[in-house]
Amino acid sequence: MKTHSGAKKKFKMTGTGRYMRRQTGRGHHRLAKGKQVFRRRAGEVEVAPEDVRVVKKQLGR
């Protein structure tokens, strides 16, 4: 089974087996959001438990 080429760029698995993703809301329209909001969305967060099954399938695991 092939890996979903879009998913392999968006998700990564940690050493402990959790799936991480980039926070939403950092792409564009930065001035409209404000500095605090933009800073708060830095870094990565864990994928929601409901979505882990889909992410696993897309990554071929």
C-alpha positions in Angstrom: 0.0 0.0 0.0 1.4 3.4 -1.0 1.7 6.3 1.5 -0.5 9.3 0.9 1.9 11.9 -0.4 0.0 14.8 1.2 -0.2 13.1 4.6 3.5 12.3 4.8 4.3 16.0 4.6 1.7 17.0 7.3 2.0 14.3 10.0 4.9 12.7 11.8 5.1 10.0 14.4 7.1 10.5 17.6 9.3 7.9 19.2 6.6 7.1 21.7 4.0 6.5 18.9 2.0 9.7 19.0 1.1 11.5 15.8 1.9 15.2 15.6 0.6 17.9 13.3 1.1 21.6 12.7 -1.3 24.0 14.3 -3.9 25.7 12.1 -4.1 29.4 11.5 -0.5 30.2 10.7 -0.6 30.3 7.0 -1.8 33.7 6.0 -3.8 36.8 7.2 -1.3 37.3 10.0 -2.1 40.9 10.6 -5.8 40.2 11.1 -5.2 37.7 13.9 -2.9 39.6 16.3 0.5 38.8 17.7 -0.6 36.7 20.7 -2.9 34.4 18.6 -0.1 33.9 16.1 2.5 33.1 18.8 0.1 30.7 20.5 -0.2 28.7 17.4 3.5 28.0 17.1 4.9 24.5 17.4 3.1 21.2 16.9 0.2 19.5 18.6 -1.0 15.9 18.9 -3.5 14.7 16.4 -7.0 14.2 17.9 -7.8 10.6 19.0 -10.7 10.5 16.5 -8.3 11.2 13.6 -5.5 8.9 14.5 -7.1 5.9 12.6 -7.3 7.9 9.4 -3.7 9.3 9.7 -2.4 5.8 10.3 -4.1 4.5 7.2 -2.8 7.3 5.1 0.8 6.8 6.3 0.5 3.0 5.7 0.9 1.8 9.2 
